Amino acid sequence: MPHINLLPWREELRSERQRQLINIAAGAAVVMLGIIVLVHLRMAGMITDQDNRNKYMTEQIAIVDKQITEINTLEKEKAALLARMKVIQELQGTRPVIVHLFDEIAKTLPAQVVLLSLKREGEGISLEGIADSNDYVSQFMRNLSDSPWLTNPRLTVIEANKAQYPGASWFQLTVSQAKLEKLKHKKAAK
């Protein structure tokens, strides 16, 4: 049997296998590197997209905050306007009251009583006057008590024979204006 030397062939096969292994390893490394680059690019793209979404959300939040501020300002203005409208309506509703008060004071005033001053502060009315006697002051106070527009007359000062008004009784009294709700109920009851 002839001698066949298989060594060079085995060496060649071994080196071919090594080359294939290196090629496969290099290919795997290239594929792995490609995958890593693609994953990195994808992650970078996702981060950029999320940053863009965050920026958009921040801009929208700023717009909504501005709108909320405008709405709050408008609500404050609305509340102020409603308050003004309420005051105007109350003033319109109470406008004839002063006429009724003067009319009622004139009706309750006895002929022997003269008013020197009348001062209104809120619901209270201060009256100063002179009367022929204390009895007429009492009659005036009873008339004020019976009035539907006036309540709670209180005499604060009465002086007989004051230097400026000899022979007369000078007086000061306060009376309260009746509440409009009570007046409405009295009118409805009639």
VENFENCOR-V704140 format. One record per residue. N is the residue number from 1. RES is the residue in one letter. NEAR is the number of other ideal C-beta (glycine too) atoms within 10 Angstrom. Layout:
n={N/N}
res={RES/RES}
near={NEAR/NEAR}
//
This chain:
n={1/2/3/4/5/6/7/8/9/10/11/12/13/14/15/16/17/18/19/20/21/22/23/24/25/26/27/28/29/30/31/32/33/34/35/36/37/38/39/40/41/42/43/44/45/46/47/48/49/50/51/52/53/54/55/56/57/58/59/60/61/62/63/64/65/66/67/68/69/70/71/72/73/74/75/76/77/78/79/80/81/82/83/84/85/86/87/88/89/90/91/92/93/94/95/96/97/98/99/100/101/102/103/104/105/106/107/108/109/110/111/112/113/114/115/116/117/118/119/120/121/122/123/124/125/126/127/128/129/130/131/132/133/134/135/136/137/138/139/140/141/142/143/144/145/146/147/148/149/150/151/152/153/154/155/156/157/158/159/160/161/162/163/164/165/166/167/168/169/170/171/172/173/174/175/176/177/178/179/180/181/182/183/184/185/186/187/188/189/190}
res={M/P/H/I/N/L/L/P/W/R/E/E/L/R/S/E/R/Q/R/Q/L/I/N/I/A/A/G/A/A/V/V/M/L/G/I/I/V/L/V/H/L/R/M/A/G/M/I/T/D/Q/D/N/R/N/K/Y/M/T/E/Q/I/A/I/V/D/K/Q/I/T/E/I/N/T/L/E/K/E/K/A/A/L/L/A/R/M/K/V/I/Q/E/L/Q/G/T/R/P/V/I/V/H/L/F/D/E/I/A/K/T/L/P/A/Q/V/V/L/L/S/L/K/R/E/G/E/G/I/S/L/E/G/I/A/D/S/N/D/Y/V/S/Q/F/M/R/N/L/S/D/S/P/W/L/T/N/P/R/L/T/V/I/E/A/N/K/A/Q/Y/P/G/A/S/W/F/Q/L/T/V/S/Q/A/K/L/E/K/L/K/H/K/K/A/A/K}
near={3/4/5/7/8/9/8/8/10/10/10/10/11/10/10/10/10/10/10/10/10/10/10/10/10/10/10/10/10/10/10/10/10/10/10/10/10/10/10/10/10/10/10/10/10/10/10/10/10/10/10/10/10/10/10/10/10/10/10/10/10/10/10/10/10/10/10/10/10/10/10/10/10/10/10/10/10/10/10/10/10/10/10/10/10/10/10/10/10/11/9/9/10/12/9/10/14/11/9/17/19/12/12/19/20/9/10/21/19/16/7/16/21/13/15/13/9/13/10/12/8/7/12/13/19/14/24/15/21/20/24/15/14/13/12/20/22/14/17/25/18/13/18/23/13/9/18/13/21/20/15/13/19/12/15/11/9/15/13/14/10/14/7/8/16/8/10/20/21/19/25/16/19/15/25/15/21/20/11/13/8/12/15/10/11/12/9/7/6/6}
//
